[in-house]
Amino acid sequence: MFASTNLYREGVKLMKKILKWGVLIFVGLIVLGVIIGAGKSGTNTSTSSSNQAQEPTKTQEPTKAQEVLQKQWVAVLEVSGASSKKTDSFVLKGGKQRITYTFAGNDPLLGFVYLMREGTNKEQGAIYDVMAQKAGTDETISRKSAGTYYLDITAVNASWTIKVEEER
């Protein structure tokens, strides 16, 4: 019984020693990283006179942030109607889609818009992208992968206009 207790105490001492050294090494690496980072980001104070030739600036590839800023909404489909309808197929390249919709009519009004992948149907358990219960205009964002899609629109006592745009 005493042998197992001593063995346990020795194990605890060893674990404390390992933990202590691990923490010291970790802190040392952080300090070293800060010192190296400070050395690289030091200010470079050089003066240039107007008599010296200026080096031409190089054109750089756009950064990811600049590419995002350059993206635009491109119209993919615009349809309207006054009853339930399935649209013709259209192609999405993947990413973000904006669905802008207007439903008009008298109460009770009900409208659903399903953005469906070609070859599927809402009877297979689809979830609507838009549900409207009153007249008005609004928009929603969807994120579908690249592929061929169609809209399945259900409208009760409503006329509608739907525009699908994709950020490209």
N, C-alpha and C positions, 0 to 999 in steps of 0.2 A: 504494500500500500504506500509506504514512504517512497519507494523507487518511482512510482508513477507520479507522485506529487512533485518530486524533485525534477523529473523529466518535464513535467508541465511548466514549472517555474523557469527552467532553462530555455524552454521553447518561447515563453513569453519574453524573456530577456533578449533572446536572439531577434525576435520580431520587432521589439522596441529599437534595437540597434540598427536593424535594416531600415526601419521607417525613418529613424533620425538621419541616417546617411542619405536615404532617398530624398528627403525634404531638403537637406543641405545641397545636394547636387542639383535638384530642380531650381532652387533659389539662385544658385550660382549661374546656371544656364540663363535664367531670366536676366540677371544683372549683366552678364556677358552680352546678351542680345541687345539690351538697352545701350550699352557702351558702343557696340559696333554700329547700331542704328544711328546714334547721335553723331558718330564720326562721319557717316555717309551723308547725313542731312545737314551738315554744317554749311553756313552761308559762304558763297564764293564771291568775294568782293573784288571785282576787277573793273578797272575803268577803261573806257574806250574813248578815244578822241575822234573828232570828226574827220581827221586826216587819214585815219586807218580805213582800209577797205573792209566793208561789211561782207560776211559770208552770205551767200544766197540761202534762203530758207528752203528746207526740203519739204515736199508734200508728203503728208502722212496718210496712211489708210484710216478711214473713219473708225472710231471706237464703237463698241457695242452700244453705248449710250447715244452716240450720234446717229447710229443706224436706227435706233428706236425712234428718235426724234424725226427721222426722215420718212417713217412709215405713214401711209395715208389710208383712209377708208375708201375702198373700191366697191362700187355697186355690183352685186352679183345677180340679184333678182328683184324685180318689183312687180307685184301682182295686186289685183283688186277683184272684189266680187260681192255678192249679196247672199250667198248660200255656202254650204260646205263644199270643199274642193280639194283636189290633190293637184299640185303643180307638176310641170315637166321637170326633169332632172337638171341639176346644175352642179358644177365642180367647185369644191373648196380646197384651198391649198394647205389648210391647217393653221391653227393659232386662234386668234380672236375673231368672232363674228358679232356684228351688231344687228339686232332685229328691231326695226322701228315699225310700230303698228298704230293704226287708227281704227277704232270700231265706232260706228255710228248707228243709232237706232233708238227705239223706245224700250222702256222697261217692260217686262224682264228681258234683258240682253245677256247673252252668254257667248263667249268666243274662246277657242283654244287654238294654239299654233304649235305644231309638232315639227321639229327639224329632224327628218328621218334619213338614215343611211339607205341608199338604194338597195332594194332586195329585202327590206324589213317593212313591217306595218305595225300600227299602234295596237292592233289586237294581240300582238305578241308581248305586250306589257310595257309600252313606251310611256315615258313621263313627258308631259307637255313642257314647252319652253316658255309659253305665254298663256296666261288665263286672264280674260277680261270679263268683268261683271257689270261694267257701266261704260257709257260712251266716253271717248277721250283718246288722246294720243300719248304714247309712252315708248320707251325702248328698253331693251335688255341686252346683256352681253352673254354670248355662248362661247364655249371653247371646244370645238370639234376637230378631230384629226382630219388629215387630208383624205379626200375621197369624193364620191358622187352621192349627192343628197337630193331630197325633194321636200316640199312643205305639204303637210296634211293639215288643212284648216277646217275646223268645225265651227259653224256660226249658227246661232239661234236668234232670230229676230234682229239681225244686224247686217249692215254692209261694212266692208272692211277694205283697208289698203295695207299691204305689208311690203317692207323693203328689207332685203338682206344685204349687208355690206361686210366685207372682210378687210382686216388690217393687213396691208401688204407693203 
